[in-house]
Amino acid sequence: MNTLKKFELMEKIVRELEDLQNSQQAIIQKIGKIEVDNIELSDKRLEKDLPDMHQRVADNLDTITGILEYFATKTDTFADKNNIDALKEQDAIDQVTH
């Protein structure tokens, strides 16, 4: 895999991790809304299970955030080390001339 393709794949993974992070945040918000609604309803099963679900999703979010920060930094470092901007410019030139 050439350097530019590798960088593009790394960028794609960063975007997917960001999407995953946003999805986990949305799940936490939905669980919170259900917990609030259940204050009036007082369903015992929901009272028992929702806090555990909330914690597990929050733990997953923490893990995803850590991975995202690590991989975004790795991607930026890769871009700097391999002069990705120049490679993109050369690739654009090559596309026009071929």
N, CA, C and O atoms as a DFTB+ gen file, in Angstrom:
392 C
 N C O
     1  1       0.859      -1.175       0.000
     2  2       0.000       0.000       0.000
     3  2       0.905       1.238       0.000
     4  3       1.815       1.359       0.820
     5  1       0.637       2.140      -0.926
     6  2       1.480       3.335      -0.965
     7  2       1.139       4.275       0.190
     8  3       0.115       4.124       0.856
     9  1       2.005       5.227       0.404
    10  2       1.903       6.111       1.569
    11  2       0.607       6.905       1.562
    12  3      -0.045       7.021       2.600
    13  1       0.221       7.451       0.425
    14  2      -1.000       8.255       0.347
    15  2      -2.240       7.408       0.623
    16  3      -3.151       7.852       1.322
    17  1      -2.280       6.205       0.084
    18  2      -3.415       5.308       0.337
    19  2      -3.489       4.937       1.820
    20  3      -4.569       4.881       2.406
    21  1      -2.326       4.688       2.409
    22  2      -2.295       4.364       3.836
    23  2      -2.831       5.526       4.658
    24  3      -3.606       5.323       5.592
    25  1      -2.419       6.750       4.314
    26  2      -2.910       7.926       5.028
    27  2      -4.421       8.076       4.859
    28  3      -5.124       8.369       5.826
    29  1      -4.919       7.880       3.659
    30  2      -6.363       7.988       3.416
    31  2      -7.131       6.957       4.241
    32  3      -8.208       7.256       4.758
    33  1      -6.592       5.761       4.367
    34  2      -7.231       4.737       5.188
    35  2      -7.196       5.138       6.667
    36  3      -8.168       4.933       7.394
    37  1      -6.090       5.702       7.098
    38  2      -5.990       6.164       8.490
    39  2      -7.023       7.267       8.753
    40  3      -7.678       7.268       9.796
    41  1      -7.169       8.205       7.808
    42  2      -8.171       9.268       7.957
    43  2      -9.585       8.680       8.025
    44  3     -10.420       9.144       8.801
    45  1      -9.839       7.670       7.216
    46  2     -11.152       7.014       7.231
    47  2     -11.417       6.397       8.604
    48  3     -12.523       6.509       9.134
    49  1     -10.415       5.754       9.175
    50  2     -10.579       5.153      10.508
    51  2     -10.849       6.228      11.546
    52  3     -11.685       6.030      12.428
    53  1     -10.163       7.361      11.463
    54  2     -10.423       8.467      12.400
    55  2     -11.878       8.914      12.286
    56  3     -12.546       9.117      13.300
    57  1     -12.374       9.070      11.053
    58  2     -13.782       9.478      10.869
    59  2     -14.743       8.438      11.439
    60  3     -15.749       8.788      12.056
    61  1     -14.431       7.160      11.232
    62  2     -15.294       6.098      11.759
    63  2     -15.279       6.091      13.285
    64  3     -16.314       5.868      13.914
    65  1     -14.120       6.333      13.880
    66  2     -14.038       6.412      15.344
    67  2     -14.825       7.610      15.865
    68  3     -15.482       7.516      16.902
    69  1     -14.762       8.739      15.150
    70  2     -15.553       9.910      15.538
    71  2     -17.047       9.589      15.482
    72  3     -17.804       9.970      16.374
    73  1     -17.463       8.889      14.434
    74  2     -18.855       8.492      14.292
    75  2     -19.265       7.555      15.428
    76  3     -20.351       7.688      15.992
    77  1     -18.393       6.617      15.752
    78  2     -18.656       5.694      16.850
    79  2     -18.776       6.445      18.176
    80  3     -19.648       6.144      18.992
    81  1     -17.898       7.418      18.380
    82  2     -17.954       8.238      19.593
    83  2     -19.291       8.986      19.667
    84  3     -19.932       9.015      20.718
    85  1     -19.703       9.583      18.562
    86  2     -20.984      10.305      18.531
    87  2     -22.157       9.365      18.799
    88  3     -23.105       9.734      19.492
    89  1     -22.094       8.163      18.257
    90  2     -23.164       7.185      18.472
    91  2     -23.260       6.800      19.947
    92  3     -24.358       6.695      20.492
    93  1     -22.123       6.591      20.588
    94  2     -22.119       6.228      22.008
    95  2     -22.677       7.375      22.850
    96  3     -23.413       7.142      23.809
    97  1     -22.324       8.616      22.491
    98  2     -22.868       9.770      23.208
    99  2     -24.387       9.822      23.066
   100  3     -25.094      10.127      24.026
   101  1     -24.880       9.528      21.880
   102  2     -26.330       9.525      21.656
   103  2     -27.005       8.433      22.478
   104  3     -28.091       8.647      23.017
   105  1     -26.376       7.271      22.578
   106  2     -26.941       6.179      23.381
   107  2     -27.000       6.585      24.851
   108  3     -27.997       6.326      25.525
   109  1     -25.947       7.215      25.350
   110  2     -25.944       7.672      26.741
   111  2     -27.091       8.654      26.972
   112  3     -27.778       8.573      27.990
   113  1     -27.300       9.567      26.050
   114  2     -28.391      10.536      26.181
   115  2     -29.749       9.840      26.183
   116  3     -30.630      10.210      26.959
   117  1     -29.927       8.849      25.331
   118  2     -31.205       8.134      25.269
   119  2     -31.459       7.348      26.552
   120  3     -32.577       7.330      27.066
   121  1     -30.425       6.707      27.057
   122  2     -30.585       5.978      28.324
   123  2     -30.952       6.963      29.425
   124  3     -31.820       6.677      30.250
   125  1     -30.299       8.120      29.443
   126  2     -30.612       9.141      30.443
   127  2     -32.057       9.601      30.360
   128  3     -32.706       9.800      31.387
   129  1     -32.564       9.770      29.152
   130  2     -33.964      10.177      28.981
   131  2     -34.911       9.104      29.509
   132  3     -35.919       9.411      30.145
   133  1     -34.580       7.855      29.241
   134  2     -35.414       6.758      29.741
   135  2     -35.371       6.734      31.271
   136  3     -36.395       6.523      31.920
   137  1     -34.190       6.950      31.838
   138  2     -34.074       6.981      33.304
   139  2     -34.934       8.098      33.898
   140  3     -35.592       7.909      34.921
   141  1     -34.921       9.259      33.250
   142  2     -35.740      10.377      33.730
   143  2     -37.227      10.036      33.613
   144  3     -37.997      10.279      34.542
   145  1     -37.628       9.471      32.470
   146  2     -39.031       9.093      32.291
   147  2     -39.457       8.048      33.317
   148  3     -40.603       8.036      33.766
   149  1     -38.537       7.184      33.677
   150  2     -38.868       6.122      34.624
   151  2     -38.995       6.643      36.058
   152  3     -39.506       5.935      36.927
   153  1     -38.543       7.854      36.311
   154  2     -38.733       8.430      37.647
   155  2     -40.232       8.474      37.963
   156  3     -40.646       8.162      39.079
   157  1     -41.033       8.860      36.977
   158  2     -42.488       8.889      37.168
   159  2     -43.085       7.489      37.148
   160  3     -44.002       7.181      37.909
   161  1     -42.554       6.644      36.267
   162  2     -43.130       5.318      36.083
   163  2     -42.730       4.355      37.200
   164  3     -43.542       3.536      37.629
   165  1     -41.513       4.445      37.662
   166  2     -40.975       3.587      38.734
   167  2     -40.996       2.099      38.396
   168  3     -41.328       1.272      39.246
   169  1     -40.645       1.757      37.162
   170  2     -40.557       0.352      36.795
   171  2     -39.293      -0.231      37.423
   172  3     -38.197       0.294      37.226
   173  1     -39.448      -1.306      38.171
   174  2     -38.326      -1.899      38.917
   175  2     -37.236      -2.433      38.000
   176  3     -36.051      -2.266      38.287
   177  1     -37.617      -3.068      36.911
   178  2     -36.615      -3.627      35.984
   179  2     -35.774      -2.509      35.380
   180  3     -34.551      -2.617      35.289
   181  1     -36.445      -1.431      34.967
   182  2     -35.704      -0.301      34.408
   183  2     -34.787       0.321      35.468
   184  3     -33.641       0.667      35.181
   185  1     -35.299       0.457      36.683
   186  2     -34.480       1.005      37.779
   187  2     -33.244       0.154      38.028
   188  3     -32.171       0.669      38.343
   189  1     -33.409      -1.143      37.882
   190  2     -32.311      -2.075      38.141
   191  2     -31.283      -2.082      37.006
   192  3     -30.080      -2.027      37.261
   193  1     -31.750      -2.150      35.756
   194  2     -30.848      -2.388      34.628
   195  2     -30.280      -1.135      33.973
   196  3     -29.149      -1.159      33.488
   197  1     -31.033      -0.048      33.949
   198  2     -30.569       1.135      33.217
   199  2     -29.260       1.727      33.765
   200  3     -28.399       2.095      32.965
   201  1     -29.071       1.835      35.074
   202  2     -27.795       2.380      35.554
   203  2     -26.586       1.545      35.107
   204  3     -25.535       2.097      34.782
   205  1     -26.737       0.225      35.091
   206  2     -25.641      -0.635      34.630
   207  2     -25.373      -0.431      33.136
   208  3     -24.223      -0.364      32.702
   209  1     -26.457      -0.334      32.358
   210  2     -26.302      -0.077      30.925
   211  2     -25.599       1.257      30.700
   212  3     -24.686       1.366      29.882
   213  1     -26.040       2.253      31.433
   214  2     -25.460       3.594      31.317
   215  2     -23.960       3.540      31.598
   216  3     -23.169       4.133      30.865
   217  1     -23.570       2.838      32.646
   218  2     -22.159       2.756      33.019
   219  2     -21.334       2.021      31.957
   220  3     -20.230       2.446      31.616
   221  1     -21.875       0.926      31.444
   222  2     -21.139       0.172      30.415
   223  2     -20.933       1.005      29.156
   224  3     -19.848       0.995      28.575
   225  1     -21.964       1.723      28.736
   226  2     -21.845       2.563      27.546
   227  2     -20.857       3.709      27.817
   228  3     -20.061       4.063      26.948
   229  1     -20.912       4.280      29.019
   230  2     -19.969       5.346      29.379
   231  2     -18.536       4.821      29.373
   232  3     -17.623       5.516      28.926
   233  1     -18.333       3.603      29.867
   234  2     -17.002       2.995      29.836
   235  2     -16.538       2.785      28.400
   236  3     -15.377       3.037      28.079
   237  1     -17.445       2.323      27.530
   238  2     -17.113       2.152      26.109
   239  2     -16.747       3.496      25.478
   240  3     -15.804       3.586      24.692
   241  1     -17.495       4.527      25.826
   242  2     -17.215       5.857      25.291
   243  2     -15.818       6.313      25.709
   244  3     -15.078       6.872      24.899
   245  1     -15.458       6.079      26.961
   246  2     -14.116       6.443      27.428
   247  2     -13.044       5.712      26.618
   248  3     -12.034       6.305      26.238
   249  1     -13.268       4.429      26.357
   250  2     -12.314       3.646      25.573
   251  2     -12.223       4.170      24.152
   252  3     -11.125       4.337      23.621
   253  1     -13.357       4.429      23.535
   254  2     -13.384       4.942      22.164
   255  2     -12.682       6.295      22.086
   256  3     -11.920       6.547      21.152
   257  1     -12.935       7.161      23.061
   258  2     -12.305       8.478      23.083
   259  2     -10.783       8.349      23.175
   260  3     -10.050       9.068      22.496
   261  1     -10.321       7.433      24.013
   262  2      -8.886       7.205      24.131
   263  2      -8.274       6.699      22.842
   264  3      -7.210       7.162      22.429
   265  1      -8.943       5.751      22.206
   266  2      -8.453       5.213      20.932
   267  2      -8.455       6.311      19.865
   268  3      -7.500       6.434      19.097
   269  1      -9.517       7.100      19.817
   270  2      -9.617       8.178      18.832
   271  2      -8.484       9.181      19.013
   272  3      -7.841       9.569      18.037
   273  1      -8.232       9.603      20.246
   274  2      -7.156      10.561      20.494
   275  2      -5.812       9.983      20.063
   276  3      -5.017      10.663      19.414
   277  1      -5.563       8.730      20.426
   278  2      -4.319       8.060      20.036
   279  2      -4.176       7.987      18.519
   280  3      -3.132       8.339      17.970
   281  1      -5.247       7.523      17.834
   282  2      -5.128       7.274      16.407
   283  2      -5.117       8.568      15.599
   284  3      -4.464       8.640      14.558
   285  1      -5.835       9.596      16.069
   286  2      -5.800      10.889      15.384
   287  2      -4.391      11.481      15.462
   288  3      -3.891      12.033      14.482
   289  1      -3.758      11.364      16.622
   290  2      -2.385      11.836      16.774
   291  2      -1.436      11.047      15.882
   292  3      -0.555      11.617      15.239
   293  1      -1.623       9.735      15.849
   294  2      -0.789       8.881      14.997
   295  2      -0.950       9.267      13.530
   296  3       0.027       9.306      12.783
   297  1      -2.183       9.551      13.121
   298  2      -2.461       9.939      11.742
   299  2      -1.797      11.274      11.413
   300  3      -1.200      11.426      10.347
   301  1      -1.900      12.242      12.326
   302  2      -1.262      13.541      12.112
   303  2       0.253      13.403      12.021
   304  3       0.887      14.023      11.167
   305  1       0.827      12.596      12.897
   306  2       2.268      12.366      12.887
   307  2       2.698      11.706      11.575
   308  3       3.715      12.080      10.991
   309  1       1.926      10.731      11.121
   310  2       2.204      10.062       9.853
   311  2       2.174      11.070       8.709
   312  3       3.037      11.050       7.831
   313  1       1.173      11.955       8.723
   314  2       1.051      12.967       7.673
   315  2       2.265      13.888       7.656
   316  3       2.816      14.181       6.595
   317  1       2.678      14.343       8.833
   318  2       3.836      15.233       8.921
   319  2       5.115      14.528       8.480
   320  3       5.904      15.079       7.712
   321  1       5.311      13.325       8.964
   322  2       6.528      12.558       8.676
   323  2       6.665      12.248       7.186
   324  3       7.770      12.223       6.644
   325  1       5.532      12.013       6.536
   326  2       5.552      11.583       5.135
   327  2       5.186      12.693       4.152
   328  3       4.990      12.436       2.964
   329  1       5.095      13.928       4.651
   330  2       4.804      15.080       3.789
   331  2       3.589      14.802       2.896
   332  3       3.666      14.885       1.670
   333  1       2.487      14.476       3.533
   334  2       1.263      14.080       2.821
   335  2       0.746      15.181       1.900
   336  3       0.235      14.892       0.818
   337  1       0.875      16.444       2.319
   338  2       0.396      17.539       1.469
   339  2       1.089      17.519       0.108
   340  3       0.445      17.696      -0.926
   341  1       2.399      17.302       0.115
   342  2       3.140      17.233      -1.150
   343  2       2.720      16.010      -1.955
   344  3       2.606      16.085      -3.179
   345  1       2.488      14.883      -1.283
   346  2       2.036      13.686      -1.990
   347  2       0.668      13.902      -2.629
   348  3       0.420      13.439      -3.742
   349  1      -0.227      14.610      -1.921
   350  2      -1.553      14.907      -2.488
   351  2      -1.434      15.801      -3.714
   352  3      -2.114      15.592      -4.719
   353  1      -0.555      16.809      -3.618
   354  2      -0.350      17.700      -4.759
   355  2       0.183      16.923      -5.961
   356  3      -0.283      17.110      -7.085
   357  1       1.151      16.061      -5.719
   358  2       1.723      15.264      -6.809
   359  2       0.686      14.321      -7.401
   360  3       0.637      14.125      -8.615
   361  1      -0.147      13.734      -6.533
   362  2      -1.200      12.839      -7.001
   363  2      -2.199      13.598      -7.869
   364  3      -2.658      13.078      -8.886
   365  1      -2.539      14.829      -7.471
   366  2      -3.464      15.649      -8.257
   367  2      -2.853      15.964      -9.627
   368  3      -3.543      15.922     -10.646
   369  1      -1.568      16.278      -9.640
   370  2      -0.893      16.548     -10.904
   371  2      -0.891      15.306     -11.788
   372  3      -1.168      15.369     -12.985
   373  1      -0.572      14.176     -11.162
   374  2      -0.562      12.912     -11.915
   375  2      -1.932      12.586     -12.504
   376  3      -2.027      12.065     -13.615
   377  1      -2.995      12.896     -11.755
   378  2      -4.356      12.618     -12.247
   379  2      -4.672      13.456     -13.485
   380  3      -5.325      12.984     -14.416
   381  1      -4.206      14.694     -13.486
   382  2      -4.476      15.594     -14.605
   383  2      -3.669      15.214     -15.844
   384  3      -4.151      15.321     -16.971
   385  1      -2.435      14.770     -15.617
   386  2      -1.562      14.488     -16.754
   387  2      -1.725      13.089     -17.320
   388  3      -1.146      12.777     -18.361
   389  1      -2.487      12.253     -16.669
   390  2      -2.660      10.893     -17.191
   391  2      -4.042      10.690     -17.689
   392  3      -4.374       9.604     -18.164
